[in-house]
Amino acid sequence: MKYVKTAVKFFLVVAVITFMLSTNVIIIPSADIIFTKYTAIILLTICFAIIIHNFGWWLLLKSQKYNITYVRSLLIYCYGTFFNVVMPGGIGGDAARFLYLYRNVKPEEKSAALFTVIMSRILGFHALITLCLIIGLFYLEKIINSSSLQAIYFVILIVFLASFLVPIIYMIFSKGILCYLNTLKNKKLKYIVNFIILLASNIENYKTKFNYIAMCWVISLFSHIFFISIFYTMSIQLDMNYISFFENIIVGALSYMSNSVPITPGGIGVGEASYNYFYKLFLENPGYSNLAFGSVFFIAYRVLYTFICILCGFSFIILGKPNTKFTNDSYTKL
């Protein structure tokens, strides 16, 4: 039976890849564009970023004392990475990890395990907007002179400040907020209220685990810097390098966040259009504005990252059920 399941998984991966090729979700450019001296650097950078980012998620699992080894967590993470190119936006990986944990964690301990995926996403998003703000301080003149960049940075600043104010307000008034939510009887709001209460109860688990949250945030920051740097490397490879490395980090971060919006499978078209738009906002020479800078995002993310995602499909094939349900009674060291 085990071999049958493995065979089914293998043919499912092949079917998904075949579908994406036939519908041009995956497009393979000419060899002279892909196979250059920078390609190996980009592929290794992507792999390194995945390994680092997963370590942050594993720390969150460890903070809740789940008996999941780092190697097992990496297989689960890669299992999810494969689905990033199939499902809308960048939510495929989170959904796949959700499903695997839901099926393999003890029933009474599911919510805490699932919340580690949400927490990892929140910390990663916060690290990205913080990165944009910090780098933006060195390009204030350019931001002030562009109404579009002003609007973008105003939104980023509001989100950044809210990320601090909301938790502080909740910590001060948590009892009152929960009591009020429990008094709501509206059936239409029932599921939303229950979700908020469940979310709030899981946040409580991290009140004494700030060191794990801080480490995960720092790891997310560095993993995103590594990952987003592939766009700068690709711009050099395509001879379309007209802005600085740090400006490219901002452009890459903004387009990567845009790509995560669940509009199209894998964010196809969204990431490319966003990268092209944000790149031109930082472009000083208007003579290059007619260039398709979205091709940098397309080849780096849509082709090379997709190639890594396909390789991650092997973890989907080999990853089976654990011998026993995961529990947070104790954790296994790496």
Sequence and secondary structure as in RCSB ss.txt:
>XXXX:A:sequence
MKYVKTAVKFFLVVAVITFMLSTNVIIIPSADIIFTKYTAIILLTICFAIIIHNFGWWLLLKSQKYNITYVRSLL
IYCYGTFFNVVMPGGIGGDAARFLYLYRNVKPEEKSAALFTVIMSRILGFHALITLCLIIGLFYLEKIINSSSLQ
AIYFVILIVFLASFLVPIIYMIFSKGILCYLNTLKNKKLKYIVNFIILLASNIENYKTKFNYIAMCWVISLFSHI
FFISIFYTMSIQLDMNYISFFENIIVGALSYMSNSVPITPGGIGVGEASYNYFYKLFLENPGYSNLAFGSVFFIA
YRVLYTFICILCGFSFIILGKPNTKFTNDSYTKL
>XXXX:A:secstr
 HHHHHHHHHHHHHHHHHHHHHTTSS    HHHHSSTTHHHHHHHHHHHHHHHHHHHHHHHHHTT    HHHHHH
HHHHHHHHTTTSBTT HHHHHHHHHHHHHB GGGHHHHHHHHHHHHHHHHHHHHHHHHHHHGGGHHHHHT HHHH
HHHHHHHHHHHHHHHHHHHHHHHHHHHHHHHHH   GGGHHHHHHHHHHHHHHHTTTT HHHHHHHHHHHHHHHH
HHHHHHHHHHHHTT   S HHHHHHHHHHHHHHHTSTTSBTTTTHHHHHHHHHHHHH   GGGTTS THHHHIII
IIIIIHHHHHHHHHHHHH    SS B SS     
